[in-house]
Amino acid sequence: MHETVFASSLLNIILDEVKKHEAQSGHTCRVERIYLQLGLLTCLEEHTLRGCFEILAEDGPAAEAKLVVERLPLAGRCAGCGQEVRASGRDLACPLCRGREVDWRGGRESQVTSIEVTEI
């Protein structure tokens, strides 16, 4: 299950950042929100990812954290119509000409863009 491995790595990143913030501020922190960007082709199911993260984060500073996921669209160039196009769903045909000869780029990105914490 990819989501469990991803959630575990995500939690490690979050906890490392919380420790750094606590060391600098001198306050204990609670994580409120985690903002993620995920490429369309990451093969991570958001509902399952949230569930795995909740289980792994229990009893820690991220126990109540909400994952806010932004799915990044694919960008590509269609050989059929020659246009630069974007796809944000599972239909990978060119949205302009419906051709299937699109050179898609990216789609596997995953990045924590920000973390909201509350000092307690």
PyMOL commands that place a pseudoatom at each C-alpha (Angstrom):
pseudoatom trace, name=CA, resn=MET, resi=1, chain=A, elem=C, hetatm=0, pos=[0.000, 0.000, 0.000]
pseudoatom trace, name=CA, resn=HIS, resi=2, chain=A, elem=C, hetatm=0, pos=[1.748, 3.126, -1.262]
pseudoatom trace, name=CA, resn=GLU, resi=3, chain=A, elem=C, hetatm=0, pos=[-0.310, 5.402, 0.954]
pseudoatom trace, name=CA, resn=THR, resi=4, chain=A, elem=C, hetatm=0, pos=[1.107, 3.918, 4.181]
pseudoatom trace, name=CA, resn=VAL, resi=5, chain=A, elem=C, hetatm=0, pos=[4.707, 4.376, 3.071]
pseudoatom trace, name=CA, resn=PHE, resi=6, chain=A, elem=C, hetatm=0, pos=[3.972, 7.890, 1.819]
pseudoatom trace, name=CA, resn=ALA, resi=7, chain=A, elem=C, hetatm=0, pos=[2.089, 8.820, 5.031]
pseudoatom trace, name=CA, resn=SER, resi=8, chain=A, elem=C, hetatm=0, pos=[4.970, 7.514, 7.162]
pseudoatom trace, name=CA, resn=SER, resi=9, chain=A, elem=C, hetatm=0, pos=[7.523, 9.564, 5.218]
pseudoatom trace, name=CA, resn=LEU, resi=10, chain=A, elem=C, hetatm=0, pos=[5.236, 12.603, 5.357]
pseudoatom trace, name=CA, resn=LEU, resi=11, chain=A, elem=C, hetatm=0, pos=[4.855, 12.264, 9.122]
pseudoatom trace, name=CA, resn=ASN, resi=12, chain=A, elem=C, hetatm=0, pos=[8.635, 12.037, 9.558]
pseudoatom trace, name=CA, resn=ILE, resi=13, chain=A, elem=C, hetatm=0, pos=[9.072, 15.264, 7.566]
pseudoatom trace, name=CA, resn=ILE, resi=14, chain=A, elem=C, hetatm=0, pos=[6.378, 17.006, 9.614]
pseudoatom trace, name=CA, resn=LEU, resi=15, chain=A, elem=C, hetatm=0, pos=[7.792, 15.865, 12.960]
pseudoatom trace, name=CA, resn=ASP, resi=16, chain=A, elem=C, hetatm=0, pos=[11.291, 16.997, 11.978]
pseudoatom trace, name=CA, resn=GLU, resi=17, chain=A, elem=C, hetatm=0, pos=[9.946, 20.446, 11.091]
pseudoatom trace, name=CA, resn=VAL, resi=18, chain=A, elem=C, hetatm=0, pos=[7.944, 20.635, 14.331]
pseudoatom trace, name=CA, resn=LYS, resi=19, chain=A, elem=C, hetatm=0, pos=[11.077, 19.787, 16.356]
pseudoatom trace, name=CA, resn=LYS, resi=20, chain=A, elem=C, hetatm=0, pos=[13.024, 22.536, 14.587]
pseudoatom trace, name=CA, resn=HIS, resi=21, chain=A, elem=C, hetatm=0, pos=[10.247, 25.060, 15.230]
pseudoatom trace, name=CA, resn=GLU, resi=22, chain=A, elem=C, hetatm=0, pos=[9.972, 24.039, 18.889]
pseudoatom trace, name=CA, resn=ALA, resi=23, chain=A, elem=C, hetatm=0, pos=[13.733, 24.369, 19.353]
pseudoatom trace, name=CA, resn=GLN, resi=24, chain=A, elem=C, hetatm=0, pos=[13.704, 27.866, 17.847]
pseudoatom trace, name=CA, resn=SER, resi=25, chain=A, elem=C, hetatm=0, pos=[10.563, 29.135, 19.577]
pseudoatom trace, name=CA, resn=GLY, resi=26, chain=A, elem=C, hetatm=0, pos=[10.891, 27.353, 22.921]
pseudoatom trace, name=CA, resn=HIS, resi=27, chain=A, elem=C, hetatm=0, pos=[7.202, 26.357, 22.723]
pseudoatom trace, name=CA, resn=THR, resi=28, chain=A, elem=C, hetatm=0, pos=[5.502, 23.028, 22.234]
pseudoatom trace, name=CA, resn=CYS, resi=29, chain=A, elem=C, hetatm=0, pos=[3.579, 22.913, 18.951]
pseudoatom trace, name=CA, resn=ARG, resi=30, chain=A, elem=C, hetatm=0, pos=[0.505, 21.215, 17.546]
pseudoatom trace, name=CA, resn=VAL, resi=31, chain=A, elem=C, hetatm=0, pos=[0.130, 20.744, 13.791]
pseudoatom trace, name=CA, resn=GLU, resi=32, chain=A, elem=C, hetatm=0, pos=[-3.134, 22.160, 12.448]
pseudoatom trace, name=CA, resn=ARG, resi=33, chain=A, elem=C, hetatm=0, pos=[-2.831, 21.738, 8.663]
pseudoatom trace, name=CA, resn=ILE, resi=34, chain=A, elem=C, hetatm=0, pos=[-0.438, 20.243, 6.173]
pseudoatom trace, name=CA, resn=TYR, resi=35, chain=A, elem=C, hetatm=0, pos=[-0.609, 21.526, 2.613]
pseudoatom trace, name=CA, resn=LEU, resi=36, chain=A, elem=C, hetatm=0, pos=[0.473, 19.058, -0.066]
pseudoatom trace, name=CA, resn=GLN, resi=37, chain=A, elem=C, hetatm=0, pos=[0.809, 19.204, -3.807]
pseudoatom trace, name=CA, resn=LEU, resi=38, chain=A, elem=C, hetatm=0, pos=[0.490, 15.859, -5.549]
pseudoatom trace, name=CA, resn=GLY, resi=39, chain=A, elem=C, hetatm=0, pos=[0.911, 15.190, -9.234]
pseudoatom trace, name=CA, resn=LEU, resi=40, chain=A, elem=C, hetatm=0, pos=[-1.980, 13.597, -11.047]
pseudoatom trace, name=CA, resn=LEU, resi=41, chain=A, elem=C, hetatm=0, pos=[-0.038, 10.361, -11.588]
pseudoatom trace, name=CA, resn=THR, resi=42, chain=A, elem=C, hetatm=0, pos=[1.228, 9.799, -8.032]
pseudoatom trace, name=CA, resn=CYS, resi=43, chain=A, elem=C, hetatm=0, pos=[-1.124, 6.814, -7.640]
pseudoatom trace, name=CA, resn=LEU, resi=44, chain=A, elem=C, hetatm=0, pos=[-2.120, 7.921, -4.144]
pseudoatom trace, name=CA, resn=GLU, resi=45, chain=A, elem=C, hetatm=0, pos=[-5.781, 7.755, -3.147]
pseudoatom trace, name=CA, resn=GLU, resi=46, chain=A, elem=C, hetatm=0, pos=[-6.477, 10.816, -1.000]
pseudoatom trace, name=CA, resn=HIS, resi=47, chain=A, elem=C, hetatm=0, pos=[-9.019, 9.180, 1.306]
pseudoatom trace, name=CA, resn=THR, resi=48, chain=A, elem=C, hetatm=0, pos=[-6.676, 6.255, 2.027]
pseudoatom trace, name=CA, resn=LEU, resi=49, chain=A, elem=C, hetatm=0, pos=[-3.722, 8.624, 2.498]
pseudoatom trace, name=CA, resn=ARG, resi=50, chain=A, elem=C, hetatm=0, pos=[-5.684, 10.629, 5.059]
pseudoatom trace, name=CA, resn=GLY, resi=51, chain=A, elem=C, hetatm=0, pos=[-6.686, 7.478, 6.939]
pseudoatom trace, name=CA, resn=CYS, resi=52, chain=A, elem=C, hetatm=0, pos=[-3.124, 6.149, 7.033]
pseudoatom trace, name=CA, resn=PHE, resi=53, chain=A, elem=C, hetatm=0, pos=[-1.793, 9.519, 8.186]
pseudoatom trace, name=CA, resn=GLU, resi=54, chain=A, elem=C, hetatm=0, pos=[-4.390, 9.734, 10.977]
pseudoatom trace, name=CA, resn=ILE, resi=55, chain=A, elem=C, hetatm=0, pos=[-3.448, 6.290, 12.296]
pseudoatom trace, name=CA, resn=LEU, resi=56, chain=A, elem=C, hetatm=0, pos=[0.304, 6.967, 12.163]
pseudoatom trace, name=CA, resn=ALA, resi=57, chain=A, elem=C, hetatm=0, pos=[-0.014, 10.435, 13.735]
pseudoatom trace, name=CA, resn=GLU, resi=58, chain=A, elem=C, hetatm=0, pos=[-2.107, 9.314, 16.726]
pseudoatom trace, name=CA, resn=ASP, resi=59, chain=A, elem=C, hetatm=0, pos=[-0.970, 10.637, 20.104]
pseudoatom trace, name=CA, resn=GLY, resi=60, chain=A, elem=C, hetatm=0, pos=[1.575, 13.020, 18.588]
pseudoatom trace, name=CA, resn=PRO, resi=61, chain=A, elem=C, hetatm=0, pos=[1.732, 16.709, 17.651]
pseudoatom trace, name=CA, resn=ALA, resi=62, chain=A, elem=C, hetatm=0, pos=[0.077, 15.978, 14.276]
pseudoatom trace, name=CA, resn=ALA, resi=63, chain=A, elem=C, hetatm=0, pos=[-2.788, 13.868, 15.688]
pseudoatom trace, name=CA, resn=GLU, resi=64, chain=A, elem=C, hetatm=0, pos=[-5.455, 16.423, 14.737]
pseudoatom trace, name=CA, resn=ALA, resi=65, chain=A, elem=C, hetatm=0, pos=[-3.767, 17.746, 11.597]
pseudoatom trace, name=CA, resn=LYS, resi=66, chain=A, elem=C, hetatm=0, pos=[-5.811, 18.108, 8.420]
pseudoatom trace, name=CA, resn=LEU, resi=67, chain=A, elem=C, hetatm=0, pos=[-4.229, 17.222, 5.097]
pseudoatom trace, name=CA, resn=VAL, resi=68, chain=A, elem=C, hetatm=0, pos=[-5.056, 19.757, 2.398]
pseudoatom trace, name=CA, resn=VAL, resi=69, chain=A, elem=C, hetatm=0, pos=[-4.230, 18.190, -0.968]
pseudoatom trace, name=CA, resn=GLU, resi=70, chain=A, elem=C, hetatm=0, pos=[-3.884, 20.074, -4.227]
pseudoatom trace, name=CA, resn=ARG, resi=71, chain=A, elem=C, hetatm=0, pos=[-3.723, 17.852, -7.303]
pseudoatom trace, name=CA, resn=LEU, resi=72, chain=A, elem=C, hetatm=0, pos=[-1.371, 19.261, -9.921]
pseudoatom trace, name=CA, resn=PRO, resi=73, chain=A, elem=C, hetatm=0, pos=[-2.525, 18.909, -13.525]
pseudoatom trace, name=CA, resn=LEU, resi=74, chain=A, elem=C, hetatm=0, pos=[-0.426, 17.296, -16.217]
pseudoatom trace, name=CA, resn=ALA, resi=75, chain=A, elem=C, hetatm=0, pos=[1.099, 19.520, -18.861]
pseudoatom trace, name=CA, resn=GLY, resi=76, chain=A, elem=C, hetatm=0, pos=[1.899, 18.303, -22.324]
pseudoatom trace, name=CA, resn=ARG, resi=77, chain=A, elem=C, hetatm=0, pos=[2.134, 18.934, -26.023]
pseudoatom trace, name=CA, resn=CYS, resi=78, chain=A, elem=C, hetatm=0, pos=[-0.307, 17.293, -28.402]
pseudoatom trace, name=CA, resn=ALA, resi=79, chain=A, elem=C, hetatm=0, pos=[1.258, 15.876, -31.577]
pseudoatom trace, name=CA, resn=GLY, resi=80, chain=A, elem=C, hetatm=0, pos=[-2.153, 15.966, -33.279]
pseudoatom trace, name=CA, resn=CYS, resi=81, chain=A, elem=C, hetatm=0, pos=[-2.976, 19.660, -32.934]
pseudoatom trace, name=CA, resn=GLY, resi=82, chain=A, elem=C, hetatm=0, pos=[0.428, 20.979, -31.847]
pseudoatom trace, name=CA, resn=GLN, resi=83, chain=A, elem=C, hetatm=0, pos=[-0.962, 22.785, -28.798]
pseudoatom trace, name=CA, resn=GLU, resi=84, chain=A, elem=C, hetatm=0, pos=[0.308, 22.941, -25.226]
pseudoatom trace, name=CA, resn=VAL, resi=85, chain=A, elem=C, hetatm=0, pos=[-2.440, 21.372, -23.095]
pseudoatom trace, name=CA, resn=ARG, resi=86, chain=A, elem=C, hetatm=0, pos=[-3.265, 20.467, -19.503]
pseudoatom trace, name=CA, resn=ALA, resi=87, chain=A, elem=C, hetatm=0, pos=[-5.179, 17.530, -18.023]
pseudoatom trace, name=CA, resn=SER, resi=88, chain=A, elem=C, hetatm=0, pos=[-6.651, 17.454, -14.543]
pseudoatom trace, name=CA, resn=GLY, resi=89, chain=A, elem=C, hetatm=0, pos=[-8.551, 14.174, -14.722]
pseudoatom trace, name=CA, resn=ARG, resi=90, chain=A, elem=C, hetatm=0, pos=[-8.030, 10.578, -15.727]
pseudoatom trace, name=CA, resn=ASP, resi=91, chain=A, elem=C, hetatm=0, pos=[-8.913, 11.191, -19.369]
pseudoatom trace, name=CA, resn=LEU, resi=92, chain=A, elem=C, hetatm=0, pos=[-5.487, 11.677, -20.932]
pseudoatom trace, name=CA, resn=ALA, resi=93, chain=A, elem=C, hetatm=0, pos=[-6.721, 12.550, -24.413]
pseudoatom trace, name=CA, resn=CYS, resi=94, chain=A, elem=C, hetatm=0, pos=[-5.955, 16.028, -25.716]
pseudoatom trace, name=CA, resn=PRO, resi=95, chain=A, elem=C, hetatm=0, pos=[-8.709, 18.280, -24.332]
pseudoatom trace, name=CA, resn=LEU, resi=96, chain=A, elem=C, hetatm=0, pos=[-8.690, 20.277, -27.591]
pseudoatom trace, name=CA, resn=CYS, resi=97, chain=A, elem=C, hetatm=0, pos=[-8.673, 17.697, -30.405]
pseudoatom trace, name=CA, resn=ARG, resi=98, chain=A, elem=C, hetatm=0, pos=[-9.300, 14.492, -28.376]
pseudoatom trace, name=CA, resn=GLY, resi=99, chain=A, elem=C, hetatm=0, pos=[-6.135, 12.968, -29.884]
pseudoatom trace, name=CA, resn=ARG, resi=100, chain=A, elem=C, hetatm=0, pos=[-4.176, 10.416, -27.880]
pseudoatom trace, name=CA, resn=GLU, resi=101, chain=A, elem=C, hetatm=0, pos=[-0.672, 11.398, -28.998]
pseudoatom trace, name=CA, resn=VAL, resi=102, chain=A, elem=C, hetatm=0, pos=[0.134, 13.765, -26.154]
pseudoatom trace, name=CA, resn=ASP, resi=103, chain=A, elem=C, hetatm=0, pos=[3.626, 14.008, -24.715]
pseudoatom trace, name=CA, resn=TRP, resi=104, chain=A, elem=C, hetatm=0, pos=[2.720, 14.436, -21.052]
pseudoatom trace, name=CA, resn=ARG, resi=105, chain=A, elem=C, hetatm=0, pos=[5.312, 15.842, -18.618]
pseudoatom trace, name=CA, resn=GLY, resi=106, chain=A, elem=C, hetatm=0, pos=[5.427, 15.473, -14.857]
pseudoatom trace, name=CA, resn=GLY, resi=107, chain=A, elem=C, hetatm=0, pos=[2.560, 14.064, -12.885]
pseudoatom trace, name=CA, resn=ARG, resi=108, chain=A, elem=C, hetatm=0, pos=[4.552, 12.321, -10.167]
pseudoatom trace, name=CA, resn=GLU, resi=109, chain=A, elem=C, hetatm=0, pos=[5.382, 15.353, -8.031]
pseudoatom trace, name=CA, resn=SER, resi=110, chain=A, elem=C, hetatm=0, pos=[4.819, 15.342, -4.277]
pseudoatom trace, name=CA, resn=GLN, resi=111, chain=A, elem=C, hetatm=0, pos=[5.678, 18.309, -2.131]
pseudoatom trace, name=CA, resn=VAL, resi=112, chain=A, elem=C, hetatm=0, pos=[4.778, 19.712, 1.268]
pseudoatom trace, name=CA, resn=THR, resi=113, chain=A, elem=C, hetatm=0, pos=[4.138, 23.380, 0.519]
pseudoatom trace, name=CA, resn=SER, resi=114, chain=A, elem=C, hetatm=0, pos=[3.412, 24.546, 4.055]
pseudoatom trace, name=CA, resn=ILE, resi=115, chain=A, elem=C, hetatm=0, pos=[2.629, 23.437, 7.582]
pseudoatom trace, name=CA, resn=GLU, resi=116, chain=A, elem=C, hetatm=0, pos=[0.392, 25.360, 9.976]
pseudoatom trace, name=CA, resn=VAL, resi=117, chain=A, elem=C, hetatm=0, pos=[1.245, 24.959, 13.642]
pseudoatom trace, name=CA, resn=THR, resi=118, chain=A, elem=C, hetatm=0, pos=[-0.133, 26.373, 16.862]
pseudoatom trace, name=CA, resn=GLU, resi=119, chain=A, elem=C, hetatm=0, pos=[2.165, 26.985, 19.789]
pseudoatom trace, name=CA, resn=ILE, resi=120, chain=A, elem=C, hetatm=0, pos=[0.700, 25.561, 22.983]
for i in range(1, 120): cmd.bond("trace and resi %d" % i, "trace and resi %d" % (i + 1))
show_as sticks, trace
zoom trace
